[in-house]
């Protein structure tokens, strides 16, 4: 009986360790400097448990070049939208600082914005 319990406990510990290593990620800070926001698509996702703003086609290494904006505060999201729209309308370049998170195989999982601005001329 003790041997069976030990084997089962060892098997569970191995399974937990294996799944933890499969979920290993790395995060790298990145910068996009002097990016033209004209081709960006701004999109809001709302619904149960979701209220996210994402821009697509930025050239980021994430799927379809997406960069996500992490704030759930309405005034911050409005400022974000306004800044990108102003840059688009005035043909100004932008700068983005974001964290690129990759899985242990090196595939991009997320690109989350830390900071953004319109570039000075």
Buried (B, 14 or more C-beta within 10 A) or exposed (E): EEEEEEEEEEEEEEEEEEEEEEEEEEEEEBEBEEBBBEEBEBEEEEEEEEEBBBBBBBEBBBEEBBBBBEBEEEEEBEEBBEBBEEBBEEEBBBBBBBBBBBEEEEEBBBBBBEEBEBEEE
